[in-house]
Amino acid sequence: NSCQLSSLPLQILLYVNGVYYIFYFLATLAMVIYKSQVFSYPDDFLAPDLAVLFLMAILEVPRLYLGFKGNLTEAEAPLGLSLGLTVCSVVLCVYLLLWQTYVLWADVLLNAVLLSAYGLESGLKVTAIAAFVS
């Protein structure tokens, strides 16, 4: 008697988050470029804002890969690592939401959607890890 423990909702959400993140990255990058042209954007602040965005993009690849792999192979270690990377991504997302040089309403909207997705995904990861361990 074998039962499947991997989570279909988690798998779907990981896929949707991957697609949304591409949109999020391109939209946020376009807005940073827009803000640097329209507002007086101090050069010392442009680099950290861009660095956070690119670091987030770099983290997104292993975060999603480990999430997919951990869920499909029903292994808690990759899923746990993915959860840890999600926490790092949440911190960077909060930076872009609250502390980047200029925050537009579009930034608030994009980051709110991403944070909601991260929250839902984290809950599903914890549930899946608990199912795998038991």
N, C-alpha and C positions, 0 to 999 in steps of 0.2 A: 504494500500500500504506500504509494508515493504521493505526496501532495506538494503543490507548487506554492512556495512562500513569497516569491518575488511580487512586487506591487505594480500592477498595471497603471493605477493613477499616478504613481511616482514616475514611471517610465514616460508616460504622456507628458507630465509636467516638466521633466528634464528636457524633453524634445522641444516643447513650447518655449521654455526658458532659453534654450540655445538659439532658437529663431528670434525671440524677442531681444536677446542680448545683442545680436548683430544690429538690429534696428536701434537699440539704445545707444550702442557705441557710436554708430554713424551720426545719429541725431545729436548726441552730446558733443562729439567732435565738431560738428558743423556749428553748434551754438557757441562753443569756445572760440572758434575762428570768427564767427559773427561778432561776439562780444569784444574780441580783441581789436576788431575794425571800428565798431560803433562807439564803444566806451573807451575812456582813457584807462587802458589795462596796464598796470605796472609790470614791467618785464620780469621782476623778481617773483611775481605771483602767477604769471602765465605758465612757467616751467613746472611748479608743483601741481597745479591743476591738471596739466597734461600728463605729468608723471603718474598721478593717481589714476587717471582714466586708462592709461596704457598698462599699468600694473594690474588693474582690475581685469583688463582683457587677457593678459597673460595668465592670471589665476583662473579665469573662466574655463579654459581648455582642460586642464587636469581636473578641475572641480566637476565638470560635466562628464568627462571620461570615467573618472572613478565612481561617480554616481551611477552611470549606465552599467559599468562593469560589476560593481558591487551588488546592484539590484538583480541583474540577470544571472549572475553566478551564485546569488544568495550568500554572499560573503560579507561579513560585518566589517572587516578591516578596511577595504576600499570605500565602503559606504561611510564609515566613521571618518576617514581622511577627507572625503568629499564634504562631510558635515563641518569639519574643521576649516576647510577652505571657504565654505559658505559663510562662516562667522567672519573670516577675514574680508570677504567680499561685502558683507553687510557694513563693516566698519568703513570701508572705502566708499560705499554708496552713501552712508550717512555724512561723510566728509563732503561729497559732491552735493548733497542736499542742504547742508547747513553752513559749511565753512569755505566753499570755494569763493573766489573773489566777487563774482556777480551771480546771483541766483535768480533766474527768470521763472515765471509761472510754469513754463514748459519743463524746466529742470525739476520743479516740484512734482509735476505730474509723472514724468518719466521715472524718477527715483521712487515715488510712492508705489507705482505699479511693480517696479523691480523688487522693492523691499517686501511687498505683499507676496510676490511669487517666492522669494527666498524664505519667508516665514512659513508658507504653506508647504514648500518643498522640505524644509527642515523638520516639520512635524511628521511628514510622510516618511522621511529617512529614519527618524527615531522609532516610528512604528515598525518599519521594515526590519531595522536592526533588532528590535525586541522580538520580532517573529523568528528571525534567523537564529538568535541565541537560545530561544526556548525549545 
